[in-house]
Amino acid sequence: MDFIEAIGTWIDESTLRRVQKASYISIMADECVDISTIEELFVFCRWEENESFLDIVPLKKADAEAIYIALVTSLKEKNLELGKVVGMGFDGAATFSGRKTGVQARIKKHAPHAIFIHCLSLSHVAVGMCASSQ
């Protein structure tokens, strides 16, 4: 297992239990290409007054459907309900922000109360994560 996979599979169990108990959560996600040209999805979660890294998921494709499936699968594997999502922070690319078929539109079908926010800071997070994997 390489370093990025190890990070992607690790999350403090006590932190995960606290996220699972939260009534509502916000998610942030972004994708980037690592040095070996593998697309990866970085997933973060915010609840109450806390925030935590959740996962790094390798992507076979970087279209809205593949990213949505990867994100939902990651949440399900951590026993986090999509219906608890009240906030979504993604970059402004149509893949994430598209109103009809973007990731945020797909999530809204299961969490209609969720609010999408164009998150500029995710660009900096993704750049930092990609740089650290080089």
Buried (B, 14 or more C-beta within 10 A) or exposed (E): EEEBEEBBEEBEEEBBEBBBEBEBBBBBBBBBBBEEEEBBBBBBBBBEEEEBBBBBBEBEEBEBEBBBBBBBEBBEEBEBEBEBBBBBBBBEBEBBBBEEEBBBBBBBEEBEEBEBEEBEEBEEBBEEBBEEBE
